[in-house]
């Protein structure tokens, strides 16, 4: 019989648990089905990707905090805001309120992306947003504030 047509080998699963008397091995009554054995790597991959997406979300949130603080300090030093939407919000609502409102919108959009984390493009989208903010906010503010304050 061809090896692919052979019946899959099913093994009993046992669990080793620490106990005061040492290690106890408990055999489980049900055999480990091949479909469950294949599901483990899939679950591990999904968990790993979920952790990646969560890490990207927290990275983006940290970048938003940095951007908000740097913008507030920069505007206080007389530097103008480069984003016209944020600048308009700051002009109409006041510096602090406009900045907080724009950061809340950004955080809500990040939350919306995270809510769709099962979509295969969400991780890429969060990575692109982080890279864009690093190049368009973190680097310029770091250089500018470093030259003004240093």
C-alpha positions, 0 to 999 in steps of 0.5 A: 500500500502506498505510504500516503494511503496508509492509515495515520498513526494515532498515539495516546497523549499523556500529560506529565504534571509535577506533584509533591511526590514527584512527576506524575504521568497521566494518560489521556483516554482519547487518542490524539487525532491527526487533525489536532496534531496539524492544528497545533502549528496553525494555532502557534502561527496564529498566536505568533502573528497575533503577538506581532500585530499586538506589538505593532499596535503598541509600537504605533501607540508609543509613536503617537505619544511621542509625536503628541509630546514632541509637537506640543513642545515644538509648537511651544518653542515656536515651530509650526505643525507640518500636518495641515489637518492637525494644524487646523485642529490646533488653530480651531480648538487650541493647541492642547485640545486640538492636539489631543483630538487629533491623537484620539482620532489616530488612536481610534483608527489604530484600534479600528485596524486592530479590530480587524487583526484577522485580516492578512493585511493588518500587520502590513498596514500597522508596519507601514503606519509605524514606518511612515510616522518614524520618517515623517514625525520621529526623525524630524522632531528628534533632529529639530528639537535636538538642535533647538534644545541642544 
